Amino acid sequence: MSDDSGSEPTLSVDEFVEYCRTQAGLLSGHVETMREEADDLLDDIDADMAEIRSRLEAKSSGVNGTKTPSPTGATGAAGPNATDTDLEEIEALENDVEEKQFLVEAKQTRMAAFQQLAADYTELGAELQSDVTDGQEALERVIHFEADRDAPVYFEDRQTVYEAAAASSSGEPADGNGVTGGDERPDENG
């Protein structure tokens, strides 16, 4: 925001359009990071599933003549303790797979929310560029937009216009952690 008069900064619609584009770009970058994390989790799930299949096949080949594990706990040649240990390890792997699947689903939900907000910022920028000629009106539209969508929770290291305006109206310094307590940000693991 430029200062031509030396007293009151002049608000420019173009600056708010650029701000919206920047916010959309940052959100898209977060989506890409989350996508990579989800892909890594999916690779881990595939590896765990292969390990489970391998253990089940090894267990079923050790059970006298059957191709699937026996629900009665037939022991095969390794003895009863080996079977109990194998089952516990398989169950632990299954639990690990379930936890990773939950994390992938949470990341996918979070990615969708980030993608939607990025699209909304892009749309807002286009609207500001085509419909708004006054910088003050652009500022107000951005503030309302971010308040309505709870935008501060999506930006951990960056203060939104909404946060800056709220801090300036309250007289308190804004810390970039939102105006509603700062602990409402989506969990990075989810």
KAMOJO-V538323 format. One record per helix or strand of 2 or more residues. SS is the DSSP state (2 for helix, 1 for strand). FROM is the first residue (numbers start at 1). TO is the last residue. If there is no record, write none. Layout:
ss->SS from->FROM to->TO
ss->SS from->FROM to->TO
//
This chain:
ss->2 from->13 to->62
ss->2 from->76 to->78
ss->2 from->80 to->131
ss->2 from->135 to->148
ss->2 from->151 to->154
ss->2 from->161 to->170
//
